[in-house]
């Protein structure tokens, strides 16, 4: 590590199972995708990004200048900002690389707009950390953080889910704090409503990209879809269970919140995925709750280094794996036309070729 690097930057550089990652992929393979049969719809969504609905949204006001030294759960809030900033910056970098490597002008423009959005989000979060006298050096992250290589289809599944669950998380917190304003420990949460629409719109593009390549939604790829659904849900569940006090400060029960977010995300993904996870099956959340119990015990054992503690921790990690495998094996829920996600109320929706723009209701 270079001298003078902040603790937060060092922490963000760490690689662990539940930490945000930076991604790269086979850009040449993506460049070969044929989207001509849906060109009109891709052009429409490109124009939606060009509108830049949140151009003037991320403007700080005097509330950000308050003294937050004594705010509840200050350190956990800083960690929340760090994780969120790292994840947003990860998207910014990935989308910027797409722009460099792709030749199709429509796809290049869309990725450029999405990189713009994610960079704007990361900058807003980073400035908020600066208010708290915390330094996160994004240029160091760009140069030093390990990049994980995923096949293009895995990038599509993972990024689509990341954007949609990001929407579900932000809008659920925003609506909760509207009803419980005494849980607003920092003004940044007041920006979440419009912010989450960027995440939702990014997800709409990835849904279109997957629909343009039907093989990504068929055959053995259905198993990969289930895998990524479970990986995203379980990662969030375990992460949030470790931060109970933070959610308590927001007047939120982390478990109720996560289950609400998972149910909403699972519902949204029916717009494109042919199968989703059986989140209403009694064993689904029972298994995730068991993983939380095992993870907490592992954390307790981490304070010890004796052979018995190491062996117990290994058994508990295996038990988490078995629980997740059992959850994966639960019968998936096929998407039916009657239950397919129809969209957000008032959110712009592709009207079809040669038809005037309209909006739809959920």
N, C-alpha and C positions, 0 to 999 in steps of 0.2 A: 504494500500500500504506500502511495506517495505521501510525503510529509504534509501535515496540515489538513488532511482529508477529514471531513466532519464525521462524527459518530453516525449520523443519519445516512450519509452516503455509504459508509462502510456497511451499515446494516442492510441497506437496499441492494448491495452487491452480493450478499449472501444467497446461496442457493439451498433451498429446502423444499420438501414435498409440497408445502402449502403456500409458498411465496410466489408472487407474480414473476413471470418469466418473459424474456425477449425471444422472439421467434424469427426464423427464416425458412425459406421453402424453395422449391424448384420453380423459379420464375419462368423458365423457358416452357415448362409444361403448361403453366397458366396462360402463357402467351398463345398457345395453340388452341385454346378453347374456342369453340364456334358458338357465337351468340346471335348470329344473323336472324334466326327464326323468332327471336324476341327483341330485335333491335329497337323497335318502336318503344317498348316498355323500358329498355335500358336508357334510351334517350330521354324518356319522361322523368325517370328517377334522377338522371344527371341534372336535368333542369330544376328538380326539387332541391338538390344540393346547392345549385348555383344561387337559389333564392337567399340562402344564408339567413335563415329565420332568426338565428341567435347572434347576429352580427353585433348588436348593441346590448346583449344581455350580460356579458361577463364584465361588468363595470362595478368596481368596488365603491362602497359609500363610507360614510363616517363611522358606521357601526364597526367596521374592520379595524378602526384605530383605537378601540377600547383596550384597556389593560386586561389581559387574559391570564395573568400569572396565577390567579387563584381559582380559575375555572375548574369545574368538576372533571375528573378523569383527564387531566391535561396531557399526561404522557401517553395514555391510550389513544386520545384524540390525535396526537401527533403521529402515532403509528398508523392510525386510520388514514391520515393525510398522506403519509409516506407510501403506503400500499396503493392507495388510489392514484397518486401521482405516477408511481412506477408503472402501474397498469395502463394508464392513459398514454404515457410516453411510449410504452411498448407498442401500442396501436399506432401512434404517430410515426414511429420508425418503420414499422412493417409496411404501412400504407405508402410511405414515402419511397421505400424500396420498390414497391409495385410500380409506382410512377416511373422510376428509372428504367425498369426492365420491360414493361409492356409496350406494345406498339399500337394497339387499338385505341383510337382517340377518345372514345366514350369511356372505356374502362380507366384509362389514364386520368381523365378529368374527374371521374367519381372518386378514385383513390386519392387524388390530390385534395379534393374537398374534404374527404374523411380525415386525411392527415392534418389538414387545417383545423378541423374540429377538435381532434384529440390533442393537438399541440396547444390549442387554446385552453382546453380543460386542464392539461398538465401545468401550464403556466399559471392559471388561476389558483390551483392547489399549491404550487410552489411559492407563490407570493404570500399565500395565507400562512405557510410554514415560516416564511421570512418574518411575518408579523410576530411570530412566537419565538423569534431569535433562533430558528432552526434552519440549517443550511443543507439542501439536497442538491448536489451538483449533477445536473442532468447530462452535461457533456462527458463527465467521468463515467456515468452509467453507460452511455452510448458506446464508449471506447472499451470499458473494462468488463461489463457484465456478460456472462456467458449467453450465447444464442442457442436455442434449441431448434433443431431442424425437424420440421413436420412435412409430410406429404401435403400437396395442395388440398386434397379432400379433407384431411384432418384440420388444416388451417380453416377451411370453410366451416366445418362443424363447430370447432372450438370458438372461433371468432363470432359466429352467429350467436352461439349460446352466451358468450361473454357480453355481447351487446344487449341481448334481450334480458338477461338476468340483471344487467346493470340498470336497464330501464325499470325493471320490477323492484329492485332494491331502492332506487332513488325515489320513485313515485310513492312507494309504501311509506318510506320515512317522511316524505313531504306531507302526505295526507295525515299521517299520525300526528305530526307536529302542528298541523293546522288545528287539530282537535285538542292537542296538549301543548300549548305554546310555552308552558313552563319547562318543557324539555328541550327548548332551543338553547343549547349551551354555547353556540357560536352562530353568527349570522350566515355562514356559508350554506347552511341547510335551507335557507330561504330561497336559494338559487336553484334548488333541485328540480322544480317542476319543468321549466323550459329546458334545463340541462338534460334531463332524461329523455326528452324528445329527440335530441341528437343521437343518443344511444339507440333508441327505437328505430330511427330512420336508417342508421348504419345496418341494423339487423335486417331491415326490409331489403336492402341491397343484397346482402348475402343470401337471403331467402330466394330472391330472383336469380342469383348466380347459380344456386343449387337446382332450381327448377329448370334452368336452361341446360343442365346436364343431368337428364333423368336417371342415368345409371348410378349417380351418387346417392339416390334414394331407393335403390332396388337391391334385391338379393342379399349377399353377405354384408353389404354396407348397412343394412338395417341393424345388424349387431353392433357395428361401429357407432351408429347413432345412439343406441342404448348405452354403450360404454361411455360416450362423451356426456350424455345427459347425467348419468350417475356420477361421473367424475366431477362435473361442475357442481352438482347439488351437494355431494358429500364434502367437497373441499370447502364450500361456503359454510356448511353446517358445522364442521369441525373448527374452522377459523372463528366463527362467531361464538361458538361455545366457550372458546378461550378468552373471550372479551365480554363476559357477562356484565361486569361493572360499567363498561362503556354504554351498553344498551340500557342498563338501569338508569344511567344519568339522563338518557333521552326519554325516560319513562316508558321504555319498551321492554317487553319480555323477549329475549333473544330467540327463544324456541318458537313462540307464537309467530314472531316476525319472520323467521326463516321458513317456517312451514307455509305461511301466507305467500312469501316470495316464490317458493318452489311450486306451489299450486298455480300461481299466476303464470310463471314462466312455462310450466308444463302445458298450460292451456294455450299460450301464445304460440308455442312451437308446433302445434297442430296445423298451423298455416302452411307448413312445408314438410314436416316430418311425417312419414307414413305410420310410425309407431311412436308412442311416448311411454313413460314409466307409470306403473300402477300406484300412484301416490296415495290413493285411497285404500289400498290393501293394508290390513292391520299390521302386517309384518314390515311394511316399508319404513315407517318412522320408528317402529320398535328397533329395527336393526340399526338405524342411524343413531338413535339414543344410546344403544349399547356401545357403538363406536366412540361416542362422546365419553362414556364412563371409562372405557379402556384408555382413551387418550389422556384423560385426567390422571389416571393411575400411572401411566407412563411418565407424565410430567412430574409426579411426586417421586418416582423412582430415579428420575434424572439427577436428583440431588445427591444420589449415592453412586459409587463406582465399584462396589464390591461385586464379585461374580454372581451372587444370588440375585441382586438387583438387575444386573445386565441380563441374566437368563429370564427373569420375570418380565422384563420389558420386551424381550424378543418374543415371548409367548403372547403377550398382549398385542404386539404389532401383527402377529400371525392371526390372532383372533379378530382384529379389525379387518384384515384381508378376507377372512372366511365370512364375516358378516356382510361385507360388501359384495362378495361373490354370490352369497345367498340372495341378496337384494337384486343383483343383476339377473338371477335366474327366475325371478318372479315373472309371471306371464305379462308380456307387454300389452299395452292398450292400442289396438288398431285405430287409426284415424278414420272417422266416418264423416261424410259430407255434412251431415246434420250437426256434428259437434265441432267442425273445423272452425278455427279462429277467423272471425270476419273482419277484425281490425278495430282500431280505436275510434271512439266517437269524435267526429270533427277532424280527424287526422287525414291529410290528403291521400287519396287512393287512386291508383292508375285507372282511368276511365275506359280504357280500350282505344284501339286505333281510330282516329278520326272523330272521336267523341269529346265533348266538352268536359273539362275537369269537374269533378264532384267530390263530395266527402261521403263517408259511410258511417253507420252506427255499429257499435260492437254487438 
